[in-house]
Amino acid sequence: MVAIIISVASSIISGMVLFFLQRFFKKKTKKDEERDAAKAKENILILKSIDAVGKLTYANAIAIRDGKTNGEMHEAMECYSESKQEMYDYLLEQNSKK
């Protein structure tokens, strides 16, 4: 009788341990996936910002060379404003989670 009770108790304990381990690893996996998604979005925004600054620099160089602003300057400024707003929104989103 004692052997049956010990085996049942050990089965219950091992089942509980496995259940808690599985739950822990699922939560960890979910957090890792969220962090990876946030990092990917951050990298995309950084590349967009670099591209916008490059366009703005190029448009400035053309404007200085020709002595006047042109359509490229307006496009570059719009691109820069858009990427700046996206970065600001992303930073607000990330900091609100913490």
C-alpha positions, 0 to 999 in steps of 0.5 A: 500500500505504501509503495502505491502511495509513493508511486502515485505521489511521485507521479503527481510531483513529476507531472507538476514539475513538468507542467511548470517547466513547460509553462516557464519555457512557453512564457520565455519563448513568447517574450523572446519572440516579442523582443526579436520582433521589436528589434527587427522593427527598430532596425527597419526604422534605423535603416529608414532614418539613415536613408532619409538623412542620405536623401536630405544630404544629397538634396542639400548638395544639389541645392548648394551646387545649383543655388536653388531648391528643387523637387528633390529637397521637398521629397527628402524633407517629407521622407525625413519627417515621415521617418522621424515620426515613425521613430517617435511613435516606435519609441513611445510604444516601446517605453509605454510597455516598460 
